[in-house]
Structure formats: structure tokens, C-alpha cells
Amino acid sequence: METFSDYVKYLADHFKGIWSLELFKSGDNVVRLNQLVIAFIIVIIGGLFAKLLARVIGRKVVSLGHIPKHTAYFIQRTTHYFLLLVVVLVALPVAGIPITIFTVLGGALAIGVGFGAQNLFNNLISGFIILFEQPIRPGDVVEIDGQEGLVEEIGCRMVLIRRTDGANILVPNSHFLEQKVVNWTLDDNLVRGKVEVGVAYGTDAKAVESILKKLVGEHPKIVKKPLPEILFKNFGDDALLFETLFWAPINRPMDLRIIESELRYEIDEAFKAAGVVIAFPQRDIHFDSITPLEVNLTRKK
């Protein structure tokens, strides 16, 4: 009858055999299960450390003050990727896996990558190009496929955009290099706003211009340069049409809509105080008949 110690020894021998299991061999190089497990653990721990260190470096760069946030973000991301590469190159030899072993597998992997991972590598390389050329940056307000949003993060494969309604959009990196994208804040965060209003015929146009110019000039969120413009747009069917153009700094897509809304409230109050009537659609109906119109009145049952 086997003793408990014999049973433990039996399990230990089997575990040792599994732990040292040979997975594959290339020439004189053998890769075992324990080597891959050790390499995996080193990569996980090293990856977490690389992410933490890159974040600390990014915050340190931002704290210097004279470096823009998007440049600091670029430094942080590239540092993270570089440290990850270093961790992998260090982990393999430490685990006893020679790097040269993967040259033999390169041909087979290349075929698999060519057919199965084209989009993955396309977006990965596109991410590096975006970080380097910076056509978009975290904090930019962009419009893509008719949707506006704020760029929150540029990842390895995709860009995270937060829409004005709070929903998140995940856009592949390659889309920003292959498709048309509107970046409202690429050079600066000044964006042009527009408010249109129509007043009744017979209103003093110069008085309307003066009111609009005063309101837009006194609004605290509208910049003085470039100068706001008041345009007498057209003679409409029912109104004299005016257009107010102005520039304002924004940090999110909703900022411009809020400014335009505030300006409309102020215009409504100022026009009421000045006796200016905001026009509404009107229709005059003319009957041209040789004989009098016949009118029949019926009692509803």
C-alpha cells in the first residue's frame, strides 16, 4: 500500500514533467512550458510598470508648463510603447528563450499575419503615424461621419471619441488617415459661431445692426479679435434676415451651442425692449372671382 509521501512524490514528478514540457524546438533551441510562463509573468509585471512609468513621465512633462498637453501625450505614449518593447526583449532571454528562435517561425507567422491580421497592423501603424504627425490630439473637437465629439484617447488600435450626447465612439486609427475628418481645434480652439434672426418688414435695419453689435461685443465668451460681423443677409419672404458671426474658444463641442443659445436669449430680450418684432411666416390669400362667392352654412347634427 502506498504511503502519503509516495503519493505526494508521484504528483510532484508529474507536475515537474508538465512544468518542463517541451512545446517546440528549432535546431538546438528548445522552448519549454516553464519558460513561456516565466516570460509571460515578466511581460505582465513589466508592462504594468512601463505604463505607470510612462504616466509619471507624462505628468512630469506637463508640469514643466511650457510643453503643450498634446506633445506631452505623444511623449507618454511613445515612451510606453518603447518600454513595452524593452520588457519583451528582456523577458525572453531571462526566461531562457533565445530571440533567434523566432526567426525560424517568422515565415509562417508572416503568412498568418498577411491574411489574418492586416487590419490589426494597419491600425497599429496608423496609431504611430497619428501620434507622430498629430492630425488629431486628445482634447481636439472633431467631426467624423457627420458626428461631433471630443477626442479623449488615442490607443494602439482605435481612437476614443465622446459625442455631445455622452455616447462614446470607437473609431479605427486608419479611418483618420484614409477618410475625411474635420478637426475644429487643430491650430487653436477658436471656432466661429453663427446666429440668424429675422425681423419684420418696416423695422429700422441700422437699429437692428446696432443692437446685435452691442450684444455680441459685450458677451464675455466671445473674443474681440477676430472682430464679430453683423451681416444684412437678405430680404426674405416674411422678414429682413440678419446674420451674426463671431469667434469663441471652445473645449468641447457643446460650448459653441451654449454660447449661441445665450446670445439668442439676449437678442430676444433686447428686441422686446426696443420694440423690434421678430418676424414669423405670414401668408395673404387673395380671391379673384367674377361672381360673388357662394357660402353655405350647415348645422352640425
Summary of the structure (lengths in Angstrom):
residues: 301
radius of gyration: 34.2
end to end distance: 107.8
largest distance: 125.6
contacts: 773
relative contact order: 0.07
helix: 48%
strand: 21%
